[in-house]
Amino acid sequence: MKLASRTTRITPSPTLQLSATVKALVAQGQRVFDFTAGEPSFDSPDAAKQAAVNAIQAGFTKYTAVTGIDELKDAIIEKFQTDQGLTYSRSQIVVSCGAKHTLFNLALALFEVGDEVIIPSPYWVSYPEQILVADATPVFLPTSEANNFAIDISALKAIITEQTKAIILNSPCNPTGSMYDRETLEGIAALAIQHNLLVISDEIYEKMIYDDHQHCSIATVNPDMVHHTVIVNGVSKTYSMTGWRIGYAAGPEPILKAMGNIQSQSTSNPTSIAQKAAVGALQGGSQFIAHMVKELNVRRRAIVEGFNRISGIHCPMPAGAFYAFPNVTKLLGRRFQGKALATPFDLADFLLNEAKVACVPGEPFGANSHLRFSYTGPLTVIEEGIHQLATAIERLQ
């Protein structure tokens, strides 16, 4: 039977594939230093777990409203008011089965043949794939490590066409850990308003920021931008609740209504128990966030400083999220047992086989000179993994 043509336009998630490979190796009894996971290693907050237990005991196990229970929507509305000073109504909130599902619903609601969607590069692996599923065209805007992966406003302006419908922003960014400052966001906002574009602002890592950096949502930089922005967020990263699968969006009501209609014919509501857990996290998880970010900061510094002690690797200090993105240009072309390691894919494969260090090559993120390492694991694992990596690299010719 012939498959639909859309299946030929997309590829499986490389990060999930690598995580599965690592789990298979571990199941075989091998010790692997796993830096692939896009999730915190911390347990979910007690407030979330207790809320879920209470929901189960109360028999809260039936269908809910498709776009989320009012209690959760109200907690999300309060979060936006408290954190960003943004005011939304319940009809402007849609709760979905994770932020990825939120983005997928958004792509289906907005994009079609002939539409172009601008994505700054490097980018999260699923952005272009979801746009392709919606029959639209991703247009990549390259950024430079030398400029902290900032968006050049003049370069952005140059690639906007009559077919451009939206821009996707991710700050803090997966995979770079970089953040957009207010001045840059103001420049993007001016172009969005001028050309009547939508900005999809993926703020899933907004609480995971370090040093003196401050998160700024583009919806706040211009009074008109709230009408040109859909904010995507969730509890997965902030509260270490990836498996609970709760994401949400806030934005203009017609767009959110369309997303809800699509969801009504696919998953229906997110899991009832997980919604209650999300309420618990949003209302009682602030101390959990502070503790987790403090621990992640220690691990961030350890992995970056470890990389920068290795000849041939340069790693900038990420401002947010929980990924290190070392530049391995100087290692590419070196050889192991007569075979050249020409690409990040080659290097990542070498590290997995020879050092039992698992990381994600940069190509799926639109980066041909980098590897991505998640530093959410225990500090001892990070330190030993970096040692193994350094020892393996010394064997290259």
C-alpha positions in Angstrom: 0.0 0.0 0.0 1.3 3.4 -0.9 1.9 5.7 2.0 0.8 9.4 2.0 3.4 11.7 0.5 3.7 13.7 3.7 5.5 10.7 5.3 8.4 11.1 2.8 8.9 14.7 3.8 9.7 14.1 7.4 12.2 12.1 9.4 12.0 10.5 12.9 13.2 12.6 15.8 17.0 12.0 16.0 17.0 12.9 19.7 14.4 10.3 20.6 16.1 7.7 18.3 19.4 8.3 20.1 17.8 8.0 23.5 16.3 4.7 22.4 19.7 3.5 21.3 21.2 4.4 24.6 18.5 2.6 26.5 19.0 -0.5 24.4 22.8 -0.4 25.2 22.1 0.0 28.9 19.6 -2.9 28.7 22.5 -5.0 27.3 24.5 -4.3 30.4 26.8 -1.6 28.9 27.6 1.6 30.8 26.8 4.6 28.7 27.3 8.3 29.7 24.1 9.6 28.3 24.0 13.3 27.3 21.2 13.0 24.8 18.1 13.4 26.9 16.1 16.6 26.4 14.7 16.3 29.9 15.7 17.1 33.5 16.9 14.2 35.6 15.1 15.5 38.7 11.9 14.0 40.0 8.7 15.9 39.5 7.7 18.3 42.4 5.8 16.9 45.3 3.0 19.4 44.7 2.4 17.9 41.3 2.6 14.3 42.5 0.2 14.9 45.4 -2.2 16.7 43.2 -2.2 13.7 40.9 -2.8 11.3 43.8 -5.6 13.4 45.0 -7.2 13.4 41.6 -7.0 9.6 41.3 -8.5 9.1 44.7 -11.3 11.5 43.9 -12.1 9.6 40.7 -11.0 12.4 38.4 -10.5 9.9 35.6 -13.0 10.8 32.9 -13.0 13.0 29.8 -12.4 16.7 30.4 -13.1 19.7 28.2 -11.0 19.3 25.0 -8.8 22.3 25.6 -8.2 21.8 29.3 -10.0 22.1 32.6 -10.8 25.6 33.8 -8.7 25.1 37.0 -5.6 24.6 34.9 -6.4 27.4 32.4 -6.8 29.7 35.4 -3.4 28.7 36.8 -1.9 29.3 33.4 -3.6 32.7 33.1 -2.3 33.6 36.6 1.2 32.5 35.5 1.2 34.8 32.5 -0.1 37.7 34.5 2.5 37.2 37.2 5.5 36.5 35.0 4.9 38.7 32.0 2.0 41.0 32.9 0.0 39.5 30.0 -3.8 39.1 30.4 -5.5 36.2 28.7 -9.0 34.7 28.9 -9.8 31.0 29.1 -10.8 31.1 25.4 -7.3 32.2 24.6 -5.7 29.1 26.3 -5.4 25.6 24.8 -3.9 22.8 26.9 -2.4 19.9 24.9 -0.4 16.7 25.3 3.0 18.4 25.7 4.4 21.5 24.0 5.3 19.4 20.9 1.7 18.6 20.5 0.8 22.3 21.0 3.2 23.2 18.2 1.8 20.5 15.9 -1.7 21.7 16.4 -0.5 25.2 15.7 1.2 24.2 12.4 -2.0 22.4 11.2 -4.2 25.4 12.2 -2.0 28.0 10.4 0.0 26.6 7.6 -0.7 25.2 4.1 0.8 24.9 0.6 2.5 28.1 -0.4 3.2 29.4 3.1 6.7 30.1 4.3 7.8 30.0 8.0 11.1 31.5 9.1 13.2 29.5 11.6 16.4 30.9 13.0 19.2 28.3 12.7 20.3 26.4 14.8 16.8 25.2 15.7 14.9 22.5 17.6 14.7 19.5 15.3 10.9 19.3 15.1 10.2 22.8 13.9 10.9 22.2 10.2 9.4 18.8 10.3 6.1 20.0 11.6 6.0 22.8 9.0 6.6 20.2 6.3 3.8 18.0 7.6 1.5 21.0 7.2 2.6 21.3 3.5 4.4 24.6 4.1 8.0 25.6 3.5 10.6 26.2 6.3 12.9 29.1 5.5 16.1 29.1 7.6 17.8 32.2 9.0 21.4 31.4 9.8 22.9 32.8 13.0 26.5 32.9 14.1 28.2 31.5 17.2 30.5 34.5 17.0 27.5 36.7 17.7 26.0 34.5 20.4 23.5 33.1 17.8 21.7 36.5 17.8 19.2 37.3 15.0 20.4 39.9 12.6 17.4 42.1 11.9 18.5 43.2 8.5 19.1 39.6 7.5 15.6 38.7 8.8 14.1 41.5 6.8 15.8 40.4 3.7 14.1 36.9 3.7 10.6 38.0 4.4 8.4 37.6 1.3 4.8 37.8 0.4 4.5 34.1 1.3 6.0 34.5 4.8 3.3 33.8 7.4 5.2 33.3 10.6 8.5 33.3 12.5 9.4 30.8 15.2 11.4 32.0 18.1 12.9 29.8 20.9 14.5 31.6 23.8 16.3 30.2 25.7 17.2 28.1 22.6 17.5 24.4 22.2 20.2 23.5 21.2 22.4 26.6 21.7 21.2 27.8 25.1 21.3 31.4 23.7 18.7 34.1 24.5 17.3 37.0 22.6 17.6 40.4 24.3 14.8 43.0 24.3 16.3 45.1 21.6 16.4 42.2 19.2 12.9 41.2 20.0 11.7 44.8 19.4 13.3 44.7 16.0 11.5 41.4 15.2 8.3 42.7 16.5 8.4 45.8 14.3 8.8 43.5 11.2 6.0 41.2 12.4 3.6 44.1 12.7 4.7 45.7 9.5 4.2 42.5 7.5 1.3 41.2 9.5 3.2 38.1 10.6 2.6 35.7 13.5 5.4 35.0 15.9 5.4 31.6 17.5 7.3 32.1 20.7 8.5 28.8 22.2 9.2 29.7 25.8 9.4 26.2 27.2 12.8 26.9 28.9 11.9 30.4 30.2 12.7 29.5 33.9 16.0 27.9 33.1 18.3 30.9 32.9 21.6 31.7 34.6 23.8 34.5 35.8 22.3 38.0 35.1 20.3 37.0 32.1 16.6 37.9 32.0 13.9 36.2 30.0 11.8 38.5 27.8 8.7 37.4 25.9 8.2 39.1 22.5 4.5 39.5 23.4 5.5 42.2 25.9 7.8 44.4 23.9 5.1 46.2 21.9 1.4 46.7 22.8 0.4 45.3 19.4 2.5 42.2 19.7 0.0 40.3 21.8 -2.2 40.2 18.7 0.7 38.8 16.6 2.1 36.2 19.1 1.2 32.7 20.2 3.2 31.7 23.2 4.0 28.0 23.6 5.0 26.7 27.0 4.4 23.7 29.3 5.4 22.0 32.5 7.7 19.5 31.0 11.1 21.3 31.4 10.3 23.8 34.2 8.9 21.2 36.6 10.7 18.1 35.3 7.4 16.6 34.2 8.2 15.5 30.6 6.3 12.2 31.0 3.1 13.9 32.2 2.7 15.4 28.7 1.1 18.8 29.4 1.9 21.8 27.2 -0.2 24.9 26.5 -0.5 27.9 24.2 -1.8 31.4 24.7 -2.7 33.8 21.9 -5.3 35.3 19.6 -8.7 33.6 20.2 -9.4 32.7 16.5 -6.1 30.8 16.3 -6.6 29.1 19.6 -10.1 28.1 18.7 -8.8 26.4 15.5 -6.2 24.6 17.5 -8.9 23.3 19.8 -11.0 22.1 16.9 -8.1 20.1 15.6 -7.3 18.7 19.0 -11.0 17.7 19.4 -10.6 15.4 16.4 -7.2 13.9 17.4 -6.4 13.4 21.1 -9.4 15.1 22.7 -8.3 16.3 26.1 -4.9 15.8 27.7 -4.9 13.2 30.5 -7.1 14.3 33.3 -4.7 13.3 36.1 -1.8 15.1 34.4 -3.9 18.3 34.2 -4.4 18.2 37.9 -0.7 17.6 38.4 0.1 20.6 36.3 -2.2 22.7 38.5 -0.2 21.5 41.5 3.1 22.4 39.8 2.1 25.8 38.7 0.6 26.7 42.1 3.2 25.1 44.3 6.4 24.5 42.4 8.3 27.7 42.7 10.8 26.4 45.3 11.4 23.3 43.1 12.3 25.5 40.2 14.9 27.5 42.2 16.5 24.4 43.5 16.7 22.7 40.1 18.1 25.8 38.3 20.7 26.1 41.1 21.8 22.5 40.5 21.8 22.9 36.8 24.0 25.9 37.0 26.7 23.9 38.7 26.5 21.2 36.0 26.5 23.8 33.3 29.7 25.3 34.4 31.3 21.8 34.9 30.5 20.6 31.4 31.5 23.8 29.6 34.7 24.2 31.6 35.5 20.5 30.9 35.0 20.9 27.2 37.1 24.0 27.0 40.0 22.1 28.6 40.0 19.7 25.6 42.2 20.6 22.7 40.1 21.0 19.5 36.8 21.9 21.3 35.4 25.3 22.0 32.1 25.6 24.0 30.4 28.9 24.7 28.7 29.3 28.1 24.9 28.9 27.5 22.7 31.6 29.0 19.7 29.3 29.5 18.1 25.9 28.9 20.2 22.8 29.8 22.3 22.1 26.7 26.0 22.7 26.0 26.7 23.2 22.3 30.4 22.7 21.7 32.0 23.6 18.4 34.0 20.7 17.1 35.2 22.1 13.8 38.9 21.5 14.7 38.2 17.8 15.3 36.4 17.2 12.0 38.7 15.5 9.4 40.8 13.8 12.0 41.1 10.0 11.8 40.5 6.9 13.9 41.8 3.6 12.7 42.3 5.1 9.2 38.7 6.4 8.9 38.1 10.2 8.7 35.6 11.7 11.0 34.2 14.2 8.5 30.9 15.3 10.1 29.4 15.7 13.6 27.5 12.5 12.9 30.8 10.7 12.4 32.2 12.2 15.6 29.1 11.4 17.7 29.2 7.8 16.4 32.9 7.5 17.3 32.2 8.9 20.9 29.4 6.4 21.4 31.4 3.4 20.2 34.8 4.2 21.7 34.0 6.3 24.8 30.4 5.2 25.5 29.5 8.8 25.5 26.2 9.6 23.9 25.4 13.0 22.4 23.4 14.4 19.6 25.2 15.5 16.3 24.5 19.0 15.2 23.1 18.3 11.7 19.5 17.8 12.7 19.6 21.2 14.4 21.0 22.8 11.3 24.5 23.0 12.6 27.4 21.3 10.8 30.1 22.1 13.3 28.6 21.3 16.7 27.4 18.5 19.0 24.7 18.9 21.6 25.1 17.7 25.2 22.4 17.8 27.8 23.9 18.5 31.2 20.9 17.5 33.3 22.5 14.3 34.7 24.4 14.0 38.0 27.6 16.0 38.3 29.7 12.8 38.8 28.3 11.4 35.4 29.2 14.7 33.7 32.7 14.7 35.0 33.4 11.1 34.3 31.8 11.4 30.8 33.9 14.4 29.9 37.0 12.4 31.0 36.0 9.5 28.8 35.4 11.8 25.9 38.8 13.6 26.3 40.6 10.2 26.5 38.9 9.1 23.3 39.7 12.3 21.4 43.4 11.9 22.3 43.4 8.7 20.2 42.4 10.6 17.1 45.1 11.3 14.5 
